[in-house]
Amino acid sequence: MIAPSRTHLVVIPSYNTGPKVYETVRDARRQWAPVWVVVDGSDDGTAEGLQRMAAQDPQLKVMVLPVNAGRGAPCSRAWRRRGRPASRMRWRWTPTASTPPT
């Protein structure tokens, strides 16, 4: 894995993406740190799998919204939860968890 950026952050919104989200997150982490995933009310079990991945990777953060709140909600949630160092970061947002970052 790579050293964490002090200036940029990748945010991946996820809603019922199934196993594809794990591949997307692994690919993103091979290329970037930190990576945040916002699970937008998914009921497919991926939130739990992502939380297990995050427990093993300090540069992966997973936030889980209790209900699906629409396409913009994950980014809004990440922005509100960004924390002190991330408040000065630029963002790289993937359209969905099934679309790997470029």
OpenMM code with the backbone's topology and positions (N, CA, C; nanometers):
from openmm import Vec3, app, unit

residues = "MET ILE ALA PRO SER ARG THR HIS LEU VAL VAL ILE PRO SER TYR ASN THR GLY PRO LYS VAL TYR GLU THR VAL ARG ASP ALA ARG ARG GLN TRP ALA PRO VAL TRP VAL VAL VAL ASP GLY SER ASP ASP GLY THR ALA GLU GLY LEU GLN ARG MET ALA ALA GLN ASP PRO GLN LEU LYS VAL MET VAL LEU PRO VAL ASN ALA GLY ARG GLY ALA PRO CYS SER ARG ALA TRP ARG ARG ARG GLY ARG PRO ALA SER ARG MET ARG TRP ARG TRP THR PRO THR ALA SER THR PRO PRO THR".split()
positions = [
    Vec3(0.0842, -0.1187, 0.0000),
    Vec3(0.0000, 0.0000, 0.0000),
    Vec3(0.0885, 0.1248, 0.0000),
    Vec3(0.0309, 0.2344, -0.0387),
    Vec3(0.1076, 0.3570, -0.0533),
    Vec3(0.0934, 0.4476, 0.0678),
    Vec3(0.1816, 0.5454, 0.0767),
    Vec3(0.1764, 0.6423, 0.1871),
    Vec3(0.0537, 0.7315, 0.1714),
    Vec3(-0.0068, 0.7726, 0.2828),
    Vec3(-0.1269, 0.8564, 0.2743),
    Vec3(-0.0972, 0.9965, 0.2216),
    Vec3(-0.1879, 1.0466, 0.1416),
    Vec3(-0.1798, 1.1829, 0.0904),
    Vec3(-0.2205, 1.2799, 0.2013),
    Vec3(-0.1580, 1.3937, 0.2025),
    Vec3(-0.1970, 1.4998, 0.2967),
    Vec3(-0.2872, 1.6021, 0.2294),
    Vec3(-0.3096, 1.5859, 0.0994),
    Vec3(-0.3851, 1.6866, 0.0256),
    Vec3(-0.5087, 1.6338, -0.0463),
    Vec3(-0.5206, 1.5022, -0.0668),
    Vec3(-0.6324, 1.4472, -0.1432),
    Vec3(-0.6930, 1.3271, -0.0717),
    Vec3(-0.8171, 1.2994, -0.1064),
    Vec3(-0.8930, 1.1919, -0.0453),
    Vec3(-0.9838, 1.1312, -0.1512),
    Vec3(-0.9933, 0.9976, -0.1551),
    Vec3(-1.0865, 0.9295, -0.2449),
    Vec3(-1.2099, 0.8901, -0.1647),
    Vec3(-1.3279, 0.9281, -0.2147),
    Vec3(-1.4549, 0.8912, -0.1521),
    Vec3(-1.5304, 0.8025, -0.2500),
    Vec3(-1.5710, 0.6849, -0.2031),
    Vec3(-1.6439, 0.5902, -0.2868),
    Vec3(-1.7838, 0.5700, -0.2277),
    Vec3(-1.8885, 0.6174, -0.2959),
    Vec3(-2.0250, 0.5907, -0.2504),
    Vec3(-2.0647, 0.4483, -0.2902),
    Vec3(-2.1418, 0.3821, -0.2069),
    Vec3(-2.1795, 0.2435, -0.2348),
    Vec3(-2.3244, 0.2177, -0.1945),
    Vec3(-2.4011, 0.1607, -0.2875),
    Vec3(-2.5380, 0.1185, -0.2574),
    Vec3(-2.5645, -0.0148, -0.3269),
    Vec3(-2.5758, -0.1196, -0.2482),
    Vec3(-2.6076, -0.2538, -0.2983),
    Vec3(-2.5233, -0.2932, -0.4201),
    Vec3(-2.3945, -0.2745, -0.4091),
    Vec3(-2.3042, -0.3043, -0.5196),
    Vec3(-2.2595, -0.4498, -0.5226),
    Vec3(-2.2844, -0.5229, -0.4152),
    Vec3(-2.2411, -0.6614, -0.4104),
    Vec3(-2.0894, -0.6710, -0.4033),
    Vec3(-2.0336, -0.7861, -0.4387),
    Vec3(-1.8896, -0.8095, -0.4245),
    Vec3(-1.8008, -0.7139, -0.5046),
    Vec3(-1.8543, -0.6491, -0.6067),
    Vec3(-1.7746, -0.5566, -0.6881),
    Vec3(-1.7125, -0.4460, -0.6012),
    Vec3(-1.7809, -0.4073, -0.4945),
    Vec3(-1.7283, -0.2995, -0.4097),
    Vec3(-1.5938, -0.3375, -0.3477),
    Vec3(-1.5754, -0.4642, -0.3146),
    Vec3(-1.4490, -0.5062, -0.2532),
    Vec3(-1.3336, -0.4915, -0.3520),
    Vec3(-1.3572, -0.5299, -0.4769),
    Vec3(-1.2556, -0.5147, -0.5810),
    Vec3(-1.2235, -0.3662, -0.6035),
    Vec3(-1.3285, -0.2846, -0.6087),
    Vec3(-1.3095, -0.1412, -0.6295),
    Vec3(-1.2272, -0.0797, -0.5170),
    Vec3(-1.2590, -0.1160, -0.3938),
    Vec3(-1.1860, -0.0614, -0.2791),
    Vec3(-1.0414, -0.1101, -0.2792),
    Vec3(-1.0194, -0.2378, -0.3063),
    Vec3(-0.8810, -0.2885, -0.3128),
    Vec3(-0.8011, -0.2167, -0.4215),
    Vec3(-0.8630, -0.1968, -0.5379),
    Vec3(-0.7948, -0.1251, -0.6460),
    Vec3(-0.7650, 0.0196, -0.6071),
    Vec3(-0.8618, 0.0850, -0.5445),
    Vec3(-0.8402, 0.2234, -0.5013),
    Vec3(-0.7279, 0.2314, -0.3991),
    Vec3(-0.7254, 0.1378, -0.3044),
    Vec3(-0.6209, 0.1400, -0.2008),
    Vec3(-0.4832, 0.1081, -0.2576),
    Vec3(-0.4752, 0.0307, -0.3634),
    Vec3(-0.3449, 0.0059, -0.4261),
    Vec3(-0.2885, 0.1331, -0.4875),
    Vec3(-0.3785, 0.2256, -0.5240),
    Vec3(-0.3375, 0.3477, -0.5908),
    Vec3(-0.3385, 0.4708, -0.5012),
    Vec3(-0.4115, 0.4644, -0.3896),
    Vec3(-0.4318, 0.5869, -0.3134),
    Vec3(-0.4559, 0.5600, -0.1655),
    Vec3(-0.4277, 0.6617, -0.0851),
    Vec3(-0.4614, 0.6623, 0.0570),
    Vec3(-0.4747, 0.8080, 0.0995),
    Vec3(-0.5723, 0.8404, 0.1798),
    Vec3(-0.6765, 0.7538, 0.2331),
    Vec3(-0.7923, 0.7356, 0.1355),
    Vec3(-0.8687, 0.6296, 0.1610),
    Vec3(-0.9902, 0.5996, 0.0865),
    Vec3(-1.1035, 0.5860, 0.1872),
    Vec3(-1.2122, 0.6558, 0.1602),
    Vec3(-1.3321, 0.6453, 0.2438),
    Vec3(-1.4438, 0.5870, 0.1596),
    Vec3(-1.5189, 0.4942, 0.2175),
    Vec3(-1.6367, 0.4371, 0.1525),
    Vec3(-1.7582, 0.4759, 0.2359),
    Vec3(-1.8607, 0.5288, 0.1689),
    Vec3(-1.9859, 0.5608, 0.2373),
    Vec3(-2.0920, 0.4660, 0.1835),
    Vec3(-2.1379, 0.3765, 0.2699),
    Vec3(-2.2406, 0.2791, 0.2332),
    Vec3(-2.3758, 0.3462, 0.2566),
    Vec3(-2.4502, 0.3645, 0.1486),
    Vec3(-2.5742, 0.4422, 0.1516),
    Vec3(-2.6970, 0.3535, 0.1708),
    Vec3(-2.7108, 0.2968, 0.2898),
    Vec3(-2.8297, 0.2184, 0.3220),
    Vec3(-2.8363, 0.0828, 0.2546),
    Vec3(-2.7252, 0.0279, 0.2136),
    Vec3(-2.7246, -0.1033, 0.1469),
    Vec3(-2.7790, -0.2119, 0.2393),
    Vec3(-2.8486, -0.3074, 0.1789),
    Vec3(-2.8972, -0.4219, 0.2564),
    Vec3(-2.8416, -0.5528, 0.1992),
    Vec3(-2.7293, -0.5429, 0.1274),
    Vec3(-2.6705, -0.6618, 0.0646),
    Vec3(-2.5546, -0.7214, 0.1451),
    Vec3(-2.5295, -0.6701, 0.2655),
    Vec3(-2.4243, -0.7250, 0.3506),
    Vec3(-2.2858, -0.6687, 0.3252),
    Vec3(-2.2721, -0.5808, 0.2260),
    Vec3(-2.1391, -0.5287, 0.1954),
    Vec3(-2.0853, -0.4364, 0.3043),
    Vec3(-2.1716, -0.3713, 0.3796),
    Vec3(-2.1235, -0.2822, 0.4862),
    Vec3(-2.0379, -0.3596, 0.5859),
    Vec3(-2.0837, -0.4777, 0.6224),
    Vec3(-2.0094, -0.5594, 0.7184),
    Vec3(-1.8746, -0.6031, 0.6615),
    Vec3(-1.8741, -0.6436, 0.5350),
    Vec3(-1.7495, -0.6839, 0.4708),
    Vec3(-1.6515, -0.5682, 0.4602),
    Vec3(-1.7020, -0.4503, 0.4278),
    Vec3(-1.6164, -0.3325, 0.4202),
    Vec3(-1.5609, -0.2949, 0.5571),
    Vec3(-1.6436, -0.3085, 0.6595),
    Vec3(-1.5953, -0.2784, 0.7948),
    Vec3(-1.4848, -0.3755, 0.8359),
    Vec3(-1.4947, -0.5011, 0.7947),
    Vec3(-1.3864, -0.5965, 0.8228),
    Vec3(-1.2588, -0.5562, 0.7497),
    Vec3(-1.2730, -0.5117, 0.6249),
    Vec3(-1.1557, -0.4644, 0.5501),
    Vec3(-1.0926, -0.3440, 0.6209),
    Vec3(-1.1754, -0.2507, 0.6656),
    Vec3(-1.1257, -0.1290, 0.7311),
    Vec3(-1.0567, -0.1608, 0.8633),
    Vec3(-1.1001, -0.2662, 0.9305),
    Vec3(-1.0371, -0.3041, 1.0574),
    Vec3(-0.8921, -0.3476, 1.0354),
    Vec3(-0.8597, -0.3898, 0.9134),
    Vec3(-0.7249, -0.4343, 0.8797),
    Vec3(-0.6419, -0.3263, 0.8094),
    Vec3(-0.7038, -0.2128, 0.7792),
    Vec3(-0.6374, -0.1101, 0.6984),
    Vec3(-0.6647, 0.0284, 0.7566),
    Vec3(-0.5671, 0.0901, 0.8220),
    Vec3(-0.5901, 0.2209, 0.8847),
    Vec3(-0.6170, 0.3339, 0.7848),
    Vec3(-0.5884, 0.3121, 0.6568),
    Vec3(-0.6140, 0.4156, 0.5562),
    Vec3(-0.7482, 0.3978, 0.4851),
    Vec3(-0.8279, 0.3028, 0.5324),
    Vec3(-0.9619, 0.2803, 0.4790),
    Vec3(-1.0628, 0.3115, 0.5882),
    Vec3(-1.1546, 0.4028, 0.5573),
    Vec3(-1.2595, 0.4389, 0.6522),
    Vec3(-1.3939, 0.4054, 0.5880),
    Vec3(-1.4828, 0.3453, 0.6657),
    Vec3(-1.6155, 0.3087, 0.6171),
    Vec3(-1.7201, 0.3778, 0.7034),
    Vec3(-1.8110, 0.4485, 0.6388),
    Vec3(-1.9242, 0.5111, 0.7056),
    Vec3(-2.0509, 0.4454, 0.6516),
    Vec3(-2.1446, 0.4152, 0.7387),
    Vec3(-2.2663, 0.3453, 0.6983),
    Vec3(-2.3873, 0.4331, 0.7293),
    Vec3(-2.4623, 0.4680, 0.6258),
    Vec3(-2.5883, 0.5397, 0.6437),
    Vec3(-2.6981, 0.4359, 0.6663),
    Vec3(-2.7887, 0.4607, 0.7603),
    Vec3(-2.8900, 0.3595, 0.7937),
    Vec3(-2.9928, 0.3344, 0.6834),
    Vec3(-3.0217, 0.4347, 0.6010),
    Vec3(-3.1169, 0.4193, 0.4909),
    Vec3(-3.0584, 0.4855, 0.3666),
    Vec3(-3.1046, 0.4409, 0.2508),
    Vec3(-3.0596, 0.5005, 0.1260),
    Vec3(-3.1096, 0.6441, 0.1188),
    Vec3(-3.0174, 0.7365, 0.0994),
    Vec3(-3.0527, 0.8784, 0.0997),
    Vec3(-3.0279, 0.9447, -0.0352),
    Vec3(-2.9974, 0.8673, -0.1368),
    Vec3(-2.9774, 0.9242, -0.2695),
    Vec3(-2.8312, 0.9472, -0.3032),
    Vec3(-2.8066, 0.9763, -0.4287),
    Vec3(-2.6719, 0.9823, -0.4831),
    Vec3(-2.5801, 1.0837, -0.4143),
    Vec3(-2.6293, 1.1982, -0.3754),
    Vec3(-2.5434, 1.3001, -0.3154),
    Vec3(-2.5159, 1.2797, -0.1675),
    Vec3(-2.5963, 1.2002, -0.1021),
    Vec3(-2.5835, 1.1822, 0.0430),
    Vec3(-2.4476, 1.1284, 0.0870),
    Vec3(-2.3908, 1.0300, 0.0174),
    Vec3(-2.2601, 0.9807, 0.0628),
    Vec3(-2.1521, 1.0887, 0.0651),
    Vec3(-2.1509, 1.1726, -0.0369),
    Vec3(-2.0502, 1.2796, -0.0391),
    Vec3(-2.0764, 1.3820, 0.0698),
    Vec3(-2.2023, 1.4163, 0.0902),
    Vec3(-2.2355, 1.5096, 0.1974),
    Vec3(-2.1942, 1.4531, 0.3322),
    Vec3(-2.2200, 1.3258, 0.3526),
    Vec3(-2.1839, 1.2614, 0.4791),
    Vec3(-2.0326, 1.2634, 0.4995),
    Vec3(-1.9587, 1.2289, 0.3956),
    Vec3(-1.8122, 1.2294, 0.4061),
    Vec3(-1.7614, 1.3698, 0.4353),
    Vec3(-1.8184, 1.4683, 0.3700),
    Vec3(-1.7750, 1.6069, 0.3914),
    Vec3(-1.7981, 1.6491, 0.5363),
    Vec3(-1.9140, 1.6151, 0.5919),
    Vec3(-1.9443, 1.6514, 0.7307),
    Vec3(-1.8570, 1.5751, 0.8299),
    Vec3(-1.8123, 1.4542, 0.7936),
    Vec3(-1.7339, 1.3701, 0.8831),
    Vec3(-1.5836, 1.3771, 0.8569),
    Vec3(-1.5423, 1.4710, 0.7778),
    Vec3(-1.4055, 1.4701, 0.7265),
    Vec3(-1.2974, 1.4782, 0.8328),
    Vec3(-1.3230, 1.5329, 0.9478),
    Vec3(-1.2201, 1.5386, 1.0520),
    Vec3(-1.1194, 1.6492, 1.0268),
    Vec3(-1.0342, 1.6705, 1.1199),
    Vec3(-0.9415, 1.7826, 1.1144),
    Vec3(-0.8450, 1.7794, 0.9956),
    Vec3(-0.7614, 1.6770, 0.9783),
    Vec3(-0.6685, 1.6840, 0.8662),
    Vec3(-0.7388, 1.6792, 0.7313),
    Vec3(-0.8474, 1.6055, 0.7232),
    Vec3(-0.9171, 1.5932, 0.5953),
    Vec3(-0.9907, 1.7212, 0.5582),
    Vec3(-1.0117, 1.8120, 0.6526),
    Vec3(-1.0851, 1.9347, 0.6213),
    Vec3(-1.0094, 2.0209, 0.5210),
    Vec3(-0.8809, 1.9998, 0.5071),
    Vec3(-0.8013, 2.0761, 0.4114),
    Vec3(-0.7718, 1.9964, 0.2843),
    Vec3(-0.8309, 1.8789, 0.2703),
    Vec3(-0.8006, 1.7918, 0.1571),
    Vec3(-0.8881, 1.8210, 0.0371),
    Vec3(-0.8343, 1.7883, -0.0790),
    Vec3(-0.9132, 1.7880, -0.2018),
    Vec3(-0.9713, 1.6480, -0.2160),
    Vec3(-1.0796, 1.6384, -0.2905),
    Vec3(-1.1534, 1.5131, -0.2995),
    Vec3(-1.1445, 1.4528, -0.4375),
    Vec3(-1.1388, 1.3211, -0.4441),
    Vec3(-1.1551, 1.2456, -0.5692),
    Vec3(-1.2732, 1.1547, -0.5448),
    Vec3(-1.3801, 1.1755, -0.6180),
    Vec3(-1.5033, 1.1018, -0.5960),
    Vec3(-1.5296, 1.0111, -0.7140),
    Vec3(-1.5502, 0.8818, -0.6883),
    Vec3(-1.5891, 0.7915, -0.7958),
    Vec3(-1.7409, 0.7953, -0.8071),
    Vec3(-1.7949, 0.7855, -0.9282),
    Vec3(-1.9400, 0.7928, -0.9452),
    Vec3(-2.0150, 0.6869, -0.8657),
    Vec3(-1.9678, 0.5621, -0.8658),
    Vec3(-2.0283, 0.4558, -0.7854),
    Vec3(-1.9194, 0.3583, -0.7471),
    Vec3(-1.9489, 0.2717, -0.6540),
    Vec3(-1.8493, 0.1727, -0.6104),
    Vec3(-1.8206, 0.0715, -0.7191),
    Vec3(-1.9062, 0.0607, -0.8181),
    Vec3(-1.8812, -0.0352, -0.9257),
    Vec3(-1.7973, 0.0259, -1.0381),
    Vec3(-1.7589, 0.1528, -1.0233),
    Vec3(-1.6741, 0.2186, -1.1211),
    Vec3(-1.5386, 0.2443, -1.0598),
    Vec3(-1.4356, 0.1687, -1.0981),
    Vec3(-1.3044, 0.1884, -1.0380),
    Vec3(-1.2493, 0.3279, -1.0651),
    Vec3(-1.1698, 0.3825, -0.9719),
    Vec3(-1.1103, 0.5145, -0.9941),
    Vec3(-1.0114, 0.5092, -1.1095),
    Vec3(-0.9959, 0.6219, -1.1784),
    Vec3(-0.9003, 0.6288, -1.2891),
    Vec3(-0.7809, 0.7108, -1.2504),
] * unit.nanometer
topology = app.Topology()
chain = topology.addChain("A")
for resn in residues:
    res = topology.addResidue(resn, chain)
    for name in ("N", "CA", "C"):
        topology.addAtom(name, app.Element.getBySymbol(name[0]), res)
